[in-house]
Amino acid sequence: MSTPSLSPPSLDAISDRLADLCDGIAARLVAVHGLRRRSSTGIIWRPGLVVTAEEALETDEDILITRPDGSQAPASLIGRDPSTDIALLRTEEQPIADVPFAGTSGLRIGHLVLAVGRQAEELCAALGIVSLAGGSWRSLRGGHIDRRLHLDIKLDARSEGGATLDINGQILGMTVVGPRGRVLVIPTETIERVATQLLAHGRIARGYLGLGLQPVRIDQAIADAAGLPEPRGLIVISVDPNGPGQRAEIKQGDILIRWDADPLHSVRRVYSLLGPESVGRTVTLGMLRAGKQISLPVEIMERVKPQE
């Protein structure tokens, strides 16, 4: 006797399920208002603490949020990290929905996700699939993102900073707009790590060389003599007089070709090497000066914003 097959859920049931997911996350989403531009969305991370998209936050001051009940309240900036697109705000505590943050290790290409944001008192949502599910990566600004997650959806601009949900209603991360208009997810693993550091220190430490760099082609014979796979390097176009590069006696016009033993020919690669873990390290920079190879040790320091 054959076992009867289970019927797939009806379209009505799926539709009701998605609406229920929106209802479930509603009490955890706020609208974030700056001075001039349209609103964006924030997720109540912990009582009185809101995470939002750093790039969508136009100002450090005069921030208002619209709470789930429609009332408005001021918010203050605790800290922001452009490299991971995460900002942390403090506001008045209110009860929050019991919606768990879930890890993204099980997320695969093709999984359905729901991106939910807030437009003042109303919600907005978009349903799509995970179009890319890769490993950890470095953003263009050098931030460590725990997974590369792209979504095949069209995102309303006011939903940026909102929640990405799985079909069980768990928060997988924060929905943001990345390079070339791609819709990305900043995973919960990254949010927990970065927001915790922002809460403790108000910033994410970043390595700083104090050098302005620009890609440059070098003579093929010189590249061959230096053992470089490509005839490219990074020319120093400026030196911060108070930076680590100046203390190491790096000069304008020097051409960086190696970071320790590794060839160096991309400014983006330098950004990726100047993460929080680089602060306090000493690296050996190989370079060309007047056609000759030299090596200089440089202690990487944290860049501290000047006092105003």
Helices and strands as residue ranges (DSSP letters): H 11-25, G 26-28, E 29-33, E 40-46, E 49-53, G 54-56, E 63-66, E 72-81, E 86-90, E 112-119, E 122-133, E 137-138, E 144-145, E 149-151, G 157-159, E 162-165, E 171-177, G 179-181, E 183-187, H 188-201, E 207-208, E 211-217, H 220-225, E 232-239, H 244-247, E 255-259, E 262-263, H 267-273, G 276-278, E 282-289, E 292-299, E 301-302
